């Protein structure tokens, strides 16, 4: 059928038409329409709905904004019958979120993936109007869906009030600002809605005064008298527009009879729109549906007894314009008529809204419902209920305890700023021990995650105090100390407490024969801190074994991933670390823990960069960037996730300035660990470019010669830098420390790096044996970069021994390895050595690079690799958090680019 475009909105309608046309061709799109109240966002969304039969529509309701997943449930109701077709984990999470089943709190991103899968299976237009009032869980889920849409034929549209409370959850989604109508269109609209002649000058004045706001124009046109429209009687001032529209509606509502106002107030407070419940509550207050007739005649409300307000501003005017006592009476009546166990949460919320002051009984009811709310919506819902419970608690001491519990729940939901706000009025010194420990631990983690400048520096100290406050609760005390260790490793030299301080407190929680995971972690940390590598390696290795236990639950694997990776780095356990990261990635995907998956990609990028496998580091980095875009992370938030240690190997133009900038950011945020690893990368770049004195100066500031501890990876770099800059004494000291740091570990990489360093210091008649041993030991390990550099150093030594042929072989092999991973800084150093041999031809294998995979986008390359390895479209979709339709779209493009027609041909043509 032909759809009439909206007056004055031809451009916006054309854009919506384009999105709908693309959707019919299988392409997806998402768009946010943002503008002030009454500007016409809803009319544009209705235009899209009229052009797309089967549109799913929800509108946010302010009084329902605290009920988790309420809006998402309403949107998906027509599709829930097909939920049996979605993966089991997603289905279970969705059923709990929608109240269709009991279970543990659902992971937000599993629910989001379930929504994406359902919508992709039944492509249509979906609308979320008044998104500023959609509950946070639903809005985050829909925003995730919007960012992952690509080739499903789904269009997801949001209407958002520009003057409302925008939590920023729709970041990263295309948005259009909807302004008022142009003057000509505004005048035409005004003349269309009146039944009499309008003075042209007056019409132009009204159009200008309303800013072209269609709702204001329509209401004014219906209310102004013929005399006013003709210009003989002045207009009301100020003309109702924007925020004044609500006051305009409030004035109209106040003119209604008391019974009408009471019925409208009940309807505004009754967020779920249940007509039976509304009628029963009205009976308690002595009103009935017929009392709404005046508002119905004015087109402010329709659909009795279930009431639908003409515009959210009308609902807001009704509720906000009522006296507090009247609002409390309405909520009390609604609470009275809610009797079903399934609506106990809503009843408790109405009781809270009906309270006229502190009320322990209502507070206790809210607290008891908090866990039920959490079971459906996760920790954010629990925090909401506990926060309101704290507000209604008359006893200050009990109130503080509930605030701490609410802050814990807010922290667990990722609402870090909210957690800090809840703790802002809590005097931690006056809390009993365990509650004080919880408050300190929550404050520490919330400050770290919100980027409070001193959060990283003070974090470990707060965790240390929390462990002490937990007293005899050793399990919680140990968890607090493990957190202190993580924050200590993050802050490093910028931390306000020292490693011995943490280790001293940890020692009291470690028995003679530690068994539990956290106890083993603390034992390893304590032994290493006080006894160095010689005493610490066995205890740290026992902790690593416990963290790598295949029977460990997924949530524990993820919770202890950072400690495990740090311990593996300490002991040069690259294979174990790789296994931990692989397992954590699988666990994060199984459970939908996307923030942990992001952490896995971040740690994976650092790990593979350290090992010189820059191609694998690139994949983790690209995957992390895609994931953070899907999560809605902004450019400012993305800053601390960048990897200067990766780009340093590439020696790209301006890299040194970028690294210096990153160092400043890391220091400002208290990220001493990243600061140290970045300086190590800068020193490696200096070594690659022959700036050995600069590298030596940087590295001597990272290590404490004579006491090898953290960042032992700096020692091989320091041996090379010091020796090449003429500082043989420092090189020998660094080599001695490296022997202490690698000897007790005995892993192939540890042995290989020690042999490579010894070769640099050895006399000519002994050096070759060390070089050969280093290459032999490192061959077959994950340490691609260390092996390539061993060959480079050996080739340089051979050239100086005038063994041109042997030098060419080693340098050629090194160059091939550097070129393979695009380690340009070391590749150029190798080329210089090859040129110095006297020949001009480089190894032929390097002359031509296979561009078949590099022609693909990162997303296409990821899909192609998984398809090559045997993944089905559904499996690839689950792995990459896409829909199967999007996977199929990318795969068809891959086939076309690579000139293949089947997955078998893909396996033959696509190589790593």
N, C-alpha and C positions, 0 to 999 in steps of 0.2 A: 504494500500500500504506500501511497505518497504521504510523507511526513512534512508538515508545515514547519519551516524554521521559525525560531523565535525572533520577534521584532527587535532589531538592533543588535542581535547576537549572531549575525551571519558568519563571522570569522570563527567564533567558538563552535558553532554548529557544524561548520565545515570540517574543523579539526576532529570533532567527535565522529562525523561521518567517515572520515579517513580511517580512524581507529577501528570502527565497526566493519568497514570494508576489508581491512587487513585481517581482522579476526575471522571473517568468513573464508579467507584464504589460508587459514591455519596459523596466522601470526598473532602473538599476544601483545598486550600493551597495558600499561597502568598510568594513571594520571590523577593528580590532586588538583581540585578546583578550590582556590583559596580566595576569600573575600569577606567583606564585612557583612553583618546581619542584613538580610533583606535584599542583597544585591542581585540575587537571581541564580545562585549556585544550584539550588534544588530544582528550579525550572529547567536548567540545562541537563541535570541528571535525569529528570523525567523525560526530557527530549530523547536522551539516549535510550531510556527504557522503552519508550514508545516505538523506537526503531528496531528493538531487539526483543521479540517475544521470549518469555521464559526468564526474564531478568530476575536475579535474586537481589532483594533490597532489604537493608536494615538502616535504621536511624538511631544514632546515639541518644541516650536519655540520661540527663545529668544525675538523677537520683539512682540510676542503676550502674553508675560508673565504677562502683566498688565491688561489683559482683563479677568474679573472674569468669571469663569465657562466655558470659551471657550473650553478648552480641554475636560472637562466632557461632554459638549454638543456634541462635535464631536464623542466621544466614544459611547454615548448612542443613537445616531440618529437611528440605526437599531431597537432599542427596544422601542422608544417613542410611537409607535402606540399602545403598550400594557399598557400605563400608566393609563388607566381607571380602571385597576384592583388593583391599589395600594391605600392605605388609602387617604382620601380626603385631609388632611393636608399636607401629603407628596407630593401628586400630585400638589397641588397649589404652594408649594415652588419650586418644580422642574420646573414647567412651567414658573414661573417668572425668575428663574435662567437661563433657556435656551432661554429666550426672546420670549416664546410662549404666554405669557399673561402678563398683567400689574397687579401690586399689590404692597404691602409693601415689603421692603427688606426681602428676604427669610432667614430664620435661616439656618446656615451652616449645622447643624446636621439633620434638617428635609430633606434638600437636600441629605445629605449623606445616610439617611435611605431610601429615595426614590430610590437612586441608588442601594443600597443593595437589596431592594425588587425587582427591575427590573431585576437585574443580577441573583438573586436566582430563579426567575420565568423562566429564559431562560439560564440555565447553559452553560458556554463556557469559553474558554481561553480569557483573556483580557490583553492587553499589553500597557504599558505607557512607551515608550522609551524616552530618554533624559529628564528624570523627573526633572532635575535641571532647565529646562526651562518651565515646566508646570506651569500655573498660580497657585498661592497659594491656592485659593479657591478649585480648582479642585483637587490639590494634597492632601489637607487636607481631602477632601471628600473621595478620593480613599484610602487614608491611613486608614481612619475610617472603610471603607468597608473591607479592608484587615485584620484589627484586629478583625473584628466580623465574618469573614467567618469561617465555621466549617463543615457543612454537606450539602452543596448545590450542590457540584459538580463543583464549580467555581475555576479556577486558575487565580490569578492576579499577573502578572509579571511586574517589574519595571526595567528599565535600567537607571543607574545613573553614571554620570562622577565623578570619584574620585577627579579630579583636578578642578571641577566646584564649583559653589556656592551652597553648601548643607545647606538648612535652618533647617535641622533636623526634618522635618515633617514626615519622614518615620521611626522614632524611634519606636522600639518595633516590627518591622517586620523582619523576618529572612533575612539575607543578606549573599551574597557570594562575596568574592573578586576575580575578574577575572584578573589574571596576564597574562604576555606574554607567548607564547608557549615555551615548553621545547626545548632545542637546536636541538634535532633530528627532532622534528616536524617542527621547524622553517626552518631548512635546506630543509626538504622535500617540504614545501610550496613554498620556493623560487625556487626550481628546477621545480616545477609544473607550475609556472606562466611564465617561460621563454621558448623561442623556441630554445635555443642553450645550449651548454654544459657549466656547471658552475664549476669553479675550486673549489674542496672540501674545501681547506683552506680558500678561499675567502668567500664561502658560510657560513662557520663556523664563520668567522669574521663578516659578515653582520648579522647573527643571533644574535651574541653577542652584536653588536653595536646597534641594534634596540630593544634589550631586548625581542625579540620574538614577537614584535608588528605586528599582521597580516596585518594591513592597510599599515604600513610602508614597510613591506616586499613585499606586492603586488605591491605598487606603484614603489618601487625601481626596482623590477624585470622587470617591463614594461618600465622603463625609462633608465636603464643602457645599455650601448652599449655592443656589443659582446666582444670588447677588454677589457672593464672593468670587464665583467663577467668572462673572462678567466684569469684575474689577471694581464694582461700586462699594463693596464692603471689604475692609482690610482682612488679610489672612492671619491666622493665629501665629504668634511668634513665641519661641523659635519653631520653625518647621520641624516636625518629628522625623529624625533621620539617625541611623546608626544606633548609638546607645540611647538616644531620646525616643526611639521607637518603642522600647520596652516601657518607658515611663508613659508613653502615649497609650499603650495597651492597658497599663495599670490603672490609668485614670478611667478608661472605659469600663474596666471590670469593677472598680469601686462604685460605679453607678448602678450596678445590678442589685437586685434584692439579696438579703443575707443568705437565703437558702441557695440561690444560684451560686454565690461565691463559695459557699461551703461545698457544694457538689463539685465545682471546678477544682477546689483545693484538694479534695480527695482524689480526683482524677489525676492531678499533677503529682501527688505523692505516690500513687499506685503505679509504679514504673512498669510492672509486667503487663498492664493493660487488661487484667482479668475482670470481665464485666460482672460476673457473679460476686466476686469478692468486693468489687466496688459498690454494688447494690446493698450487700449485707452491711458493709461499713457505713454506708449512707443511712441505713435504717437506724443504726446506733446513734447517729447524730441528728436524726429527725428530718432527713432529706431523701428525695427520690429522683429518679432520672428525669421526670417531667420538669423538675426545678431548673434544669439546664436549658430550657426553651429560649430564654432571651439570648444567651450566648450562641445557641444554635442558629437563631434567626440572624445574628450578626456575622455568621460564617466563621466564628472563632473556634468552633468545635463541631465534630461530626461523629456519627457512629454510636449512638446510645443503645444500651447502657455503657458498653466499652467506649471510652472517649478517645478520639484522635484529635489533637490540637492542630489548628490550621498551620501554625509555624512554631518552632521551638521557642521563639521569643514570647509567644502567648503563654506557653506552659511556664516559662521563667517568670513572666509578669504575674501570673496567678500565684505561684509559690512564693516568689520574693516579695510580693505586695501584701501577703497575709501577715497578721501579727504573729509573733513567736508562739503565743499561747494557742492560737488557732492551728498553727502547724503541728504543735505537739498533740493537740486533740485529734487531728486527722491521722497522725501516725499511730496514736494509741488505739483508735478504732480499727485501723488496718491490722495492727498486731493482734487484736482480739479475735478477728475473724480468720486469721491464719492458724490452722490447727494441724495440718498434715506434717508428718515427720520430714518429708522431703523438702519442706519450705521452712524448716526451723531456722536456717541461717537468715532468711529474709525477715522472719518474725523477730529474731533477736535484733536485727538492724532497725526495724521500726520501733522496738522498745527503746533502743538507744536514742533514736531521734525524738521519742516522746518524753525522755527524761528532762526535767526542768532544773537539774542540778546534779551534783554527785549522788550516785546511787549504787551501792555495793552489790545489790541483788542483780541489777541490770549488767553491771560490769562483770560480775562472775558468770552470768549467762553468756555474754560476749566472749569471755575468755574460754569458756567450755566449748563454744562453737568455733573457735579459732582453728582447732585441729581439723574439724569437719570441713571448714572453708579451705584449709590447706590441702586436704585430700582431693578437692576438686580443682583448685586453681593454683596450688603451689604456695610458696612462701610469701608471695606478695599479698595474697588474700589473708593469710594468717597475720601478717604485719598490720593490715588495715583493721582487722577486728581487734587485735591487741592494742593498737593505738587508741581506738575509741574506748576500749575498756579502761585504759590508763586515764583518759580524760575524765571518765565518770567515777574514778576511784576516790573516795573521800580521805582515806588515810595516806599521808605523804609517803610513808615508807613502802606501803604496798603499791602505791602509784609508781614509785621509782623502779620497783622490781618488774612491774608490767611494762614499763618503758624499755627496760633492758631486754626483756623477751621480745618486744616488738622490734627493737633495733636488730636483734639477732635474726629475726625472720626477714627483715628488710635487707640485711646483708646477704642472706642466702638467696634472695630473689634478684640480687644485682642492683637494688636501689640503694647505692652506697651513700648518696647525699641525704637520703631520707633517714638512714641509720644514724648519721652524724647529727641530724636535726633532733632526733628522738633522744640522743644522749646529751644534747646540749645543755639541758637543765638538770641533769643527773649528777649529784655529788658522789663520785665513785668512792671517796674515802669513807662515806657513811654507809656503804652497802656491806652486807655480810660477805664473808670470804668468797664463796663460789659465784655469787652474783657480781662481785667486784671483778673477779677473774673474767667472767663473760663480758662485762662492760669494757674492760681493758682490751681484750682480744678483739672484740667487735670494732672498737674505735680504731685499733691499729690497722686492721684489714680495710676498713672503710676509708681511712685516710690514704692508705697506699693506693687504693683503686680509684679514688677521686683526684689523685694527683696533688694532694695537699703538699706544699713545698717541703715540709719537714717530715712527711709521713714515712718515707723510706728510712731516713736517718733515725727516727725515734721508734720505728715499728718493732724492731727486735727487743728494745728495752721494755716496751709495753708488754710484749709477749712474755718476757722474763718475769715482770711483775705479776702478770696473770697466772703464770705457773705457780708462783709463790702463794698467790691468793687462793688457788684451788686446794691448797693444803693436803689433806689426806686423800683427796680424789686423784689418785695417781694417774689414772687413764687420761683425764682432762689435762692434768699438769704436763704429762708427756706430749700430748698433742700440741699444747701451747709452746713447748720448747722446740718441737719439730718445726713449728711455724717460725719461731725465733731464728732457727738455723737457716731456713729458706730466706728470711728477710735479711739476715746477716750476709748471706752469700750475694744477695741482690745489692745491698748497700756497700759491702766491703769496707774500704778505708774511710768511707763517709759515715759509718755507723757510730752511734754514740756509746755503744757497749762493745766490749772486746770479746774475741772468741774464748779466751780463758774464763771470762765471767759466765758465759753461757754454758761452757763445759763443766764448770764447777757446780752449777745448779743441776745440770743433767746427771752428774755422777751420783747424786743422792737418790736418783730415781732408777738407777741401774743396779740390778742384783748381781750376785756372784755368777749366776748362770742365766743371762738374759735369754728370753724366749719370744716374747711378743714383738711384733714388727716395729712399733715405735721404740720399744726398749732396745732392740738391736740397733736401730738408727742412732739413738743417743749413745749407746756403748761405742759404736764406731766413731762417732764424732768426738767423744771424750778421749778415746785412746789416741786418735790422730792428733788432736789438739795438744795433748800433753806429751805424747811419745813420738810424734813425727811419723815418717814412713815406716821406720823399722818396727815400731810397736803397733802402729795404727792399721797397716795393710790387712792383717788377718781379720780384725774386728770389722773394718769397713767392708771387706769382701763378704763376711757373713751377712751384713745388712743388705748388700746388693743381692745376694742369693735369696734372701727373704722377699725383697721387693719384686724379684723376677719369678717368684713361685707361681707356677701355672694355675694353682688352685685359688689364687687371690681374687676376690670379687672385683668386678669392673670399677666400682666406685673407689675402692682402695687403690687400685692400680693408678687411677687418674689423680687421686689425692696425693700420692707419694711419688708422682712422676718426676717432679723437679728435684727432689732429694736424690732419687735414683740416678738421674742424668748427671747431677753434680758429682756424686760418688764415683760413677763410672769414668767421668772425665779425670778425676783425681788419680785413679788407678790405671788409666790408659786402656780401659776395658771397652774398646770400640764395638766389638761384636755384641756384647751384652747390651750396650747402650742402644745399638741399632734394633735389637730385639725388643727392648723396652718401648722404644718409640713406635715400632710396628704394632705392638700389642695395645699400646695406649690409643693409637689411631683407630684400631678395630673396635676397642671398647667405647671410644667417643662416638663412633658411627652407630654402634649398636644401640646405645642409650640416648642418642640425640643430643649429647653434651657438646654443642658446637663451640662454646667458649673454650672448653678443654681441647677440642680439635684444633682450634686456632693456636693454642699454646703448643700443641704437638708440631704444627707446621713451623712455628717460630723456632722451637728448639731443634727441629730437623734442619732448618736453614743454617743455624749456627753450627750444628754438629758436622754437616757435610762440608761446610766452608772450612772448618778446622781441618778436616781430612783432605781438603783439596778436590773434592768431587763437586765442583761448582755446578755441573749440570743437574745433579740431584738437589743441590741447594736451591737452584733456580726453580725447580718444580715445587718444592715446599713453599718457597717465597711467593710464587704465582698463585698457588692454591690458597695460601693465607690471605693474599690480597683479594681474591675472589670472595672468600668466605667473609672477610670483614666488610666488603661492600654489601653482601647479602644481609649482614647483621646491622647495617646502617651506620657503621662507624664513620665519623666525619674526618676531614683532612687533619684537623688538630689532634684528634685521638689517634690517628694513624701514625703520627710523628714518631712515637717511641717504639713503633714496630718496624721501623726501617732497619736495614742491615748494612751499615758502613763496612763491616768486616767482609761482606761479600763483594761489594763494589770495589773495595781496595785492591783486590786481586786483578780487577779488570783495568785499572789505571786509566779510567775514562777522564776526559778533560774536566778540570775543576774538582776532581775528587778530593784533593787535599783541603780545599776550602769547605767542601761539604762535610768532611770528617771533623774538621775543627768546629763547625757549627753543631754537629751532633754531640761532640764532647761537651760543649757548653750546655746543651739541653740536658744531657745525662747528669751533669754535675748539679745543675739547678734542681732537678727532680730527686737528687740523692741516689741515683742509680750508679753506684760505684762499681758494681760488677760489670755492667755494660761499658762504663767508662774505661775500665781496665782492658777488656777484650778489644775495644775499639783502638786503644793505644797500641795494643799488640799488633793489630792489623796494620796500623800506620807504620810500625817498625818493620813489618814484613814487606810493605811497599817500599820502604827505604832500602832494605836489603836487595830487593829486586832491581832497584834503580841505581844501586851502587853508592847510596848515601849512608855508608856504614857508621860514621861517627854519630850522625843524627839518630840512627837506629839504636846504637849503643846507649846514648843518653836517655832515650825513651825507655828502653828496657831495664836499665839499672834503677829507674824509678818505680818499676813494677815488681821487682823481686827483692828479697832480702838475702843477699849472698851469705852463705854459711848456715842458712835456715830455710831450706826449700819447703814451701807450703802451697799456697794457692797459685794458680796460673803457672804451673810448672812448664806448660807449653812454651813459655817465654824463654826458657833456658837454652834450647837448641838455637833459637834465633839470636840470643845474646852471644853464644859461642862464636857464631859466624860473624856477627857485627863487630864484636870486640877484636877478634883476630884480624879481620880485614881492615880495621881502623888503626891497627898497630898496638892495641892494648892487650898483649898476650896474657898479662897477669889476670885481668878480669875474665878473659876467655877460659883460662884454666880453672878459676874459681867457679864459673858457671858450669863447666864440664863436671867438676867434682860434685856440685849440687845435683846435676842431672843424674849422676851415678847413684846418689842417695835416693832420688825420686823414682828411678826406674828399676833399680836392682831388686828390691823386695817384690815388685809387681811382676816382672818377668814376662809381660805380654809381648808379642812380636813387634808391635809398634814401639813399645818402650825400648826394647833391645835395639831395634833398627835405628832409632834416633840417637841412642847413646853411641852406637858404632859410627854413625855418620859424623857426630861431633868429635869423637876420638880421632877419626881419620883427618879432620882439619888440623888437629894439634900434633899429629904423629910425625916423626921424621920420615924422609922420603922412602926409606927402605921398609917402613912398617905401614904407611898410609894405605897402600893399595889393598892390603888384606882387610883393613877396616871398611874401606869403601865396598869391596865385594861382599863382605859379610852383611853390611847394611842393606845392600840391594837384594841379596838373597833372602834375608829375613822379611823385608817389607813386601817382596813380591807375593801376590796372592792375598794380601790384606786389604782392608778398606781404605788404607792410607795412600790414596792415589797421589796426592800432592807431595807427601813426604818421599815417596819413591821417585817421583819425577825430579824433585830437588836433589835427591841423592845422586841420581844419574847426571844432573847438571853439574854438581860439585865435582863428581868423579871425572866428567868430561873436561872441566876446567883444569883439573889437576893433570890429566893426561896430556892436554895441550901444552902445559908448561914443562912437561917431561919430554916434549917433542915427539910424542907418539900420536901423530896426526890421524892415522887410520882408526885406532882405538878411540881416540877422542871424538871423531866424527860419528862413530856408532853410538856412543853414549849420549852425545849432544843431540843427535837426530832422534833417538828414542825419547829423550826428555822433551824436545820441542813438540813431537807428536802428542805426547801426553798433555802438555800445556795447551796446545791448540785444541785438543779434543774438548776441553772444558772451558775454553776461552779465558784462560789465565794469562791475559795479555802482558802484564808486567813482567812475569818470569819468562814468557815466550820471547819477548824482545831482548831480554838479557841473554837468552840462549842463542838467538839469531846473531847477536854481536859476537859471541864466542865462535860460532860457525864461520862468520865472515873473517874472523881473525886467523882461521886456519889457512886462509889464502885462496879458498874456492868461493865461487859465487852462487853455485846451485844449492838450493835447500832440498831436503828429501822430497822425492816426487809425490809421496803420499799426501804431502801437505799442500800441493799445488791446487787441488780441487777439493772442495768440501761438498758433502751431500746436502743439498738444500731441500730435499723432499719433505722433511718434517718441519724445518724452520719456516716453510711457507704457510704452515698452519697457525691459526691463532692459538693462544694458550688453552682456551677451552676446547677447541677442536683437537689439539694434541692430546689433551687428557682423555677425551672420549676415544680417540683413535687407539691409544695405548691399551685402554681397558678392553676395547673390542678385539684388538689383536690378541690379547691374552685370554680370550674366551668368554668375556662377560656378555650377558644378555642385555638388551636395552633396559629392562627393569632393574637388573643388578647395577648397571652403570648409573642409572638415575638415582638409585639409593646411595651409591658411593659418592656422587658429586652433588647431591641435594638438588637435583633437577627433576623434571617430569620426563616420562618415557618419550613423549612427543618431542621435547626439546633435544633429547639424545638422538632420536631418529633424524631430526633436522640437521644436527651437526654431523652425523655420520654420513648423510648423503653428500654434504659439502666436502667431507674428507675424501670420499670415494672419487668425487669429481676432480678435486685438486691433485690427487695422487694417481689418477688414471686407472683405478681398480674397480672391479665390479662385484667383489665378494669379500667376505672376511678371510677366506683362505688366501686370496691374493694380497689382502692387507697384511697378513702375517709374513708373507714373503717379501713385501716391499718396504715395510716400516721397521726400521732398526733403531735401537738406542745408540 
